[in-house]
Amino acid sequence: MAACIVLIACLPSLGQKWAIPKAQNGRYSIALDGQVMHINPAKGGRITSLIMDGEDFLTDSTVNDFNWGSTFWFSPQKDWKWPPSAEIDNQPYEAKVQGSALVLTSRQDRKTGLVVIKEISGNISKQSFIIKYTIRNASDAEQRVAPWEVTRVHTGGTAFFPVGLDKARGGLLHSTEVQQGVFWYVYQKEKLPAKGDRQIYADGSEGWLAQLNGDRLLVKQFPDITLEQTAPEEGEVELFASELSVNGSGYVEIEHQGAYLPIKPGSSVSWTTTWLLRKVPAVVDRSAGSRSLADYVRGIVK
């Protein structure tokens, strides 16, 4: 892997230090202390890897050559079935560095006329990556969608988030539990359904979703939404476990969505997610249902 050079920008008004995105061979990286996020504009402006101390938290194309890394979709899925919009998911984005942010702009989605803009930055002071998604309606008709971030991680870990108001649904519920107001999903290969639904749809609360793999923890922080704001047949938080591939590997999708809103022609809506990657201290109990682990996350996001 190529070495990354950390460049720093300081925003005096905020007193924060920001990493400057670095370009190399048409791709970009944003480096924090011991962490690097890689983005490929040619592949849908996708986040292709998230490295901590040389280890990638995300899956790559060797696990699944279509579903890998972290991408962005429109919700609800019933409006487009499968596959997702190529212009938004995997076709080239225009890329430029603007201040301390990498700004990526998609082609216009042929079905809806929508355009996606991703602004990705690294906050050195807070050791976080900030991803601002903007959906712009370049069509001549009102469109109604919700933003949807889909992140693929390695199997064998635990996903968890604070429960909301609805009752979760989906084919993976037999691998879940709720403890002290927190929903826990533990990936278990032997419990994957042979066919049918391998999804969880749920309402969250507190505005965060976490994935623990070993002692590495990824927390995604986002604006909490109400049940009424959720896209039809979807959930604020969704989890998906893939079928195993021929080499015995697979992936888990940790997903969250924003409010389902109308966008008038010429108008835009924006939605921001913050990623925090941490190595969990040995004193924190890392088992599913652990109150100290949930409280550790709450201490990170406050």
C-alpha positions as CSV (number, residue, x, y, z in Angstrom):
1,M,0.0,0.0,0.0
2,A,1.3,3.4,-0.9
3,A,2.5,5.6,1.9
4,C,0.2,8.5,2.7
5,I,1.3,12.1,3.4
6,V,-0.7,13.9,6.0
7,L,-1.4,17.6,5.2
8,I,-3.1,19.7,7.7
9,A,-5.4,22.7,7.5
10,C,-6.5,24.8,10.4
11,L,-9.9,26.5,10.6
12,P,-9.3,29.4,13.0
13,S,-13.0,30.0,13.6
14,L,-13.5,26.5,14.9
15,G,-10.1,25.9,16.4
16,Q,-10.0,22.5,14.6
17,K,-7.4,20.8,12.5
18,W,-8.4,19.2,9.3
19,A,-6.6,16.8,7.0
20,I,-6.2,17.8,3.4
21,P,-7.2,15.0,0.9
22,K,-4.2,13.6,-1.0
23,A,-4.5,12.6,-4.7
24,Q,-2.6,9.7,-6.2
25,N,-3.3,7.9,-9.5
26,G,-6.8,9.3,-9.7
27,R,-7.7,8.1,-6.2
28,Y,-7.8,10.0,-2.9
29,S,-6.9,9.4,0.7
30,I,-7.6,11.3,3.9
31,A,-5.3,10.5,6.8
32,L,-5.7,10.9,10.5
33,D,-3.4,9.6,13.2
34,G,-3.1,5.9,12.5
35,Q,-6.2,5.9,10.2
36,V,-6.6,6.3,6.5
37,M,-9.8,6.5,4.4
38,H,-9.4,5.7,0.7
39,I,-11.9,7.0,-1.9
40,N,-12.2,6.1,-5.6
41,P,-14.0,8.7,-7.8
42,A,-14.1,6.3,-10.7
43,K,-16.1,3.7,-8.7
44,G,-19.1,5.8,-7.7
45,G,-17.1,8.0,-5.4
46,R,-17.0,5.0,-3.2
47,I,-15.1,4.7,0.1
48,T,-13.0,1.7,-0.8
49,S,-11.2,1.1,2.5
50,L,-10.8,2.4,6.1
51,I,-7.5,1.5,7.5
52,M,-6.4,1.4,11.1
53,D,-2.8,0.3,11.8
54,G,-2.6,-1.5,8.4
55,E,-5.9,-3.4,8.9
56,D,-9.0,-2.6,6.7
57,F,-12.3,-2.4,8.5
58,L,-14.3,-2.6,5.2
59,T,-14.5,-5.4,2.7
60,D,-13.0,-5.1,-0.7
61,S,-13.9,-6.5,-4.1
62,T,-12.3,-9.9,-3.5
63,V,-15.2,-10.7,-1.1
64,N,-17.9,-9.5,-3.5
65,D,-17.1,-7.8,-6.8
66,F,-20.3,-5.6,-6.8
67,N,-21.1,-5.0,-3.1
68,W,-18.0,-3.8,-1.3
69,G,-16.7,-0.7,0.5
70,S,-19.2,2.0,1.4
71,T,-21.6,3.5,-1.0
72,F,-24.8,5.7,-1.2
73,W,-28.3,4.8,-2.5
74,F,-31.7,6.4,-2.6
75,S,-34.5,5.0,-0.4
76,P,-36.9,3.3,-0.7
77,Q,-35.6,0.4,-2.6
78,K,-39.0,-0.5,-3.9
79,D,-38.8,2.4,-6.2
80,W,-35.8,1.0,-8.1
81,K,-35.7,-2.8,-7.2
82,W,-32.2,-4.1,-8.1
83,P,-29.6,-3.1,-9.1
84,P,-29.1,0.4,-7.7
85,S,-28.6,3.4,-9.9
86,A,-25.3,3.0,-11.7
87,E,-24.8,6.7,-11.9
88,I,-25.0,7.0,-8.2
89,D,-23.5,3.7,-7.0
90,N,-20.6,2.8,-9.3
91,Q,-20.1,5.1,-12.3
92,P,-17.5,7.8,-12.2
93,Y,-17.9,11.0,-10.1
94,E,-16.2,14.3,-10.8
95,A,-13.7,14.9,-8.0
96,K,-11.9,18.0,-6.7
97,V,-10.4,19.2,-3.4
98,Q,-12.1,22.2,-2.1
99,G,-10.5,23.6,1.1
100,S,-10.1,20.6,3.4
101,A,-12.9,18.5,1.7
102,L,-12.9,16.1,-1.1
103,V,-16.0,17.0,-3.2
104,L,-17.4,14.3,-5.5
105,T,-20.3,14.9,-7.9
106,S,-22.2,12.1,-9.6
107,R,-23.7,12.0,-13.0
108,Q,-27.4,12.6,-13.2
109,D,-29.5,9.5,-12.4
110,R,-31.3,8.6,-15.5
111,K,-34.5,7.5,-13.8
112,T,-35.0,10.3,-11.3
113,G,-32.9,13.1,-12.6
114,L,-31.2,13.4,-9.2
115,V,-27.5,14.2,-8.7
116,V,-25.5,13.2,-5.6
117,I,-22.7,15.3,-4.1
118,K,-20.4,13.8,-1.5
119,E,-18.1,16.1,0.6
120,I,-15.7,14.0,2.7
121,S,-13.3,15.5,5.2
122,G,-11.1,14.4,8.1
123,N,-11.2,16.1,11.4
124,I,-7.8,15.6,13.0
125,S,-8.8,17.2,16.3
126,K,-11.7,14.9,16.8
127,Q,-10.3,11.9,15.0
128,S,-13.3,11.6,12.8
129,F,-14.3,11.4,9.1
130,I,-17.3,13.6,8.1
131,I,-19.3,12.7,5.0
132,K,-21.9,15.3,3.8
133,Y,-24.3,13.9,1.2
134,T,-26.3,16.4,-0.9
135,I,-29.1,15.3,-3.2
136,R,-29.9,17.8,-5.9
137,N,-33.0,17.6,-8.1
138,A,-31.9,18.4,-11.6
139,S,-35.1,17.2,-13.1
140,D,-38.3,19.2,-13.9
141,A,-40.5,17.2,-11.5
142,E,-40.6,16.9,-7.7
143,Q,-38.8,13.8,-6.4
144,R,-39.3,12.1,-3.0
145,V,-36.4,10.1,-1.6
146,A,-34.4,9.4,1.6
147,P,-30.6,9.3,1.8
148,W,-29.1,5.8,2.5
149,E,-25.5,5.0,3.4
150,V,-24.6,1.3,2.9
151,T,-21.3,0.1,4.4
152,R,-19.9,-3.4,4.0
153,V,-17.8,-4.8,6.9
154,H,-16.3,-8.2,7.6
155,T,-18.3,-11.1,9.1
156,G,-17.7,-12.4,12.6
157,G,-18.5,-9.1,14.4
158,T,-21.3,-7.5,16.3
159,A,-23.6,-4.6,15.2
160,F,-25.5,-2.6,17.8
161,F,-27.6,0.5,18.2
162,P,-30.1,2.1,20.6
163,V,-33.6,0.8,19.9
164,G,-36.4,3.2,18.8
165,L,-40.1,3.0,18.9
166,D,-41.1,0.3,16.4
167,K,-40.6,-3.5,16.6
168,A,-37.7,-4.6,14.4
169,R,-38.5,-7.0,11.6
170,G,-36.5,-9.2,9.2
171,G,-35.0,-12.7,8.7
172,L,-32.0,-12.1,10.9
173,L,-33.9,-11.5,14.1
174,H,-33.1,-15.0,15.5
175,S,-29.5,-13.8,15.8
176,T,-30.4,-10.6,17.8
177,E,-31.3,-9.5,21.3
178,V,-32.2,-6.3,23.1
179,Q,-30.4,-5.5,26.3
180,Q,-30.9,-2.3,28.3
181,G,-32.4,-0.5,25.4
182,V,-29.7,-1.5,22.9
183,F,-30.3,-3.8,19.9
184,W,-27.5,-6.3,19.2
185,Y,-26.9,-8.4,16.1
186,V,-24.2,-11.1,16.3
187,Y,-23.1,-12.5,13.0
188,Q,-23.4,-16.3,13.2
189,K,-22.7,-18.2,10.0
190,E,-24.6,-21.3,11.1
191,K,-27.8,-19.2,11.7
192,L,-27.9,-17.5,8.3
193,P,-31.1,-18.4,6.4
194,A,-30.5,-20.7,3.5
195,K,-32.9,-18.7,1.4
196,G,-35.1,-15.6,1.7
197,D,-34.7,-12.5,3.8
198,R,-31.3,-11.9,5.5
199,Q,-32.2,-8.3,6.6
200,I,-33.1,-6.4,9.7
201,Y,-35.2,-3.2,9.5
202,A,-35.5,-1.1,12.7
203,D,-36.1,2.3,14.2
204,G,-33.1,3.6,16.1
205,S,-32.6,6.3,18.7
206,E,-29.8,8.6,19.8
207,G,-28.5,8.8,16.2
208,W,-25.7,6.2,16.1
209,L,-24.9,2.7,14.8
210,A,-21.8,0.7,15.8
211,Q,-20.0,-2.3,14.5
212,L,-17.4,-4.2,16.6
213,N,-14.9,-6.5,14.9
214,G,-12.4,-7.9,17.3
215,D,-11.1,-4.9,19.3
216,R,-11.8,-2.4,16.4
217,L,-15.0,-0.4,16.6
218,L,-16.6,1.8,13.8
219,V,-19.3,4.2,15.0
220,K,-21.5,6.0,12.5
221,Q,-23.2,9.1,13.9
222,F,-26.2,10.7,12.1
223,P,-29.4,12.8,12.7
224,D,-32.0,10.7,14.4
225,I,-35.3,10.6,12.6
226,T,-38.9,9.7,13.6
227,L,-40.9,6.8,12.5
228,E,-43.0,9.2,10.4
229,Q,-39.9,10.4,8.5
230,T,-38.8,6.9,7.5
231,A,-39.1,5.8,3.9
232,P,-41.9,3.3,3.1
233,E,-41.1,-0.3,3.9
234,E,-37.6,0.7,5.2
235,G,-35.9,1.3,8.5
236,E,-33.8,4.1,10.0
237,V,-31.2,1.4,10.7
238,E,-30.8,-1.7,8.5
239,L,-28.5,-4.7,8.7
240,F,-27.9,-7.3,6.0
241,A,-25.8,-10.5,6.0
242,S,-24.6,-11.9,2.7
243,E,-24.5,-15.4,1.6
244,L,-21.1,-17.0,2.0
245,S,-19.0,-17.0,-1.2
246,V,-17.2,-20.1,-2.5
247,N,-14.1,-19.3,-0.4
248,G,-16.1,-19.2,2.7
249,S,-16.1,-15.4,3.2
250,G,-19.0,-13.0,3.2
251,Y,-19.9,-9.5,4.4
252,V,-22.4,-7.6,6.6
253,E,-24.0,-4.3,5.6
254,I,-24.4,-1.7,8.3
255,E,-26.8,0.8,6.9
256,H,-28.7,3.9,8.0
257,Q,-31.2,6.3,6.4
258,G,-32.2,9.9,6.7
259,A,-35.7,11.5,6.4
260,Y,-37.9,10.7,3.4
261,L,-38.5,14.2,1.9
262,P,-39.8,15.8,-1.3
263,I,-37.2,17.7,-3.3
264,K,-38.6,20.3,-5.7
265,P,-36.9,20.9,-9.1
266,G,-33.7,22.9,-8.7
267,S,-33.6,22.3,-4.9
268,S,-31.3,20.2,-2.7
269,V,-31.3,18.4,0.6
270,S,-28.2,17.6,2.7
271,W,-27.5,14.9,5.2
272,T,-24.3,14.3,7.2
273,T,-22.8,11.2,8.8
274,T,-19.7,11.1,11.0
275,W,-17.5,8.1,11.2
276,L,-15.4,7.4,14.3
277,L,-13.0,4.4,14.2
278,R,-11.5,3.4,17.5
279,K,-9.6,0.6,19.2
280,V,-11.6,-0.4,22.2
281,P,-9.7,-0.4,25.5
282,A,-9.1,-3.8,27.1
283,V,-11.0,-2.7,30.2
284,V,-14.3,-2.4,28.2
285,D,-16.3,-5.6,28.0
286,R,-16.7,-6.4,24.3
287,S,-19.4,-9.1,24.5
288,A,-22.9,-8.6,23.0
289,G,-25.2,-6.9,25.5
290,S,-22.3,-5.2,27.3
291,R,-23.4,-2.0,29.0
292,S,-19.9,-0.8,29.2
293,L,-19.4,-1.1,25.4
294,A,-22.6,0.8,24.7
295,D,-21.6,3.5,27.2
296,Y,-18.2,3.6,25.6
297,V,-19.8,4.5,22.3
298,R,-22.1,7.1,24.0
299,G,-18.9,8.7,25.4
300,I,-17.5,8.9,21.9
301,V,-20.5,10.5,20.2
302,K,-21.5,13.0,22.8
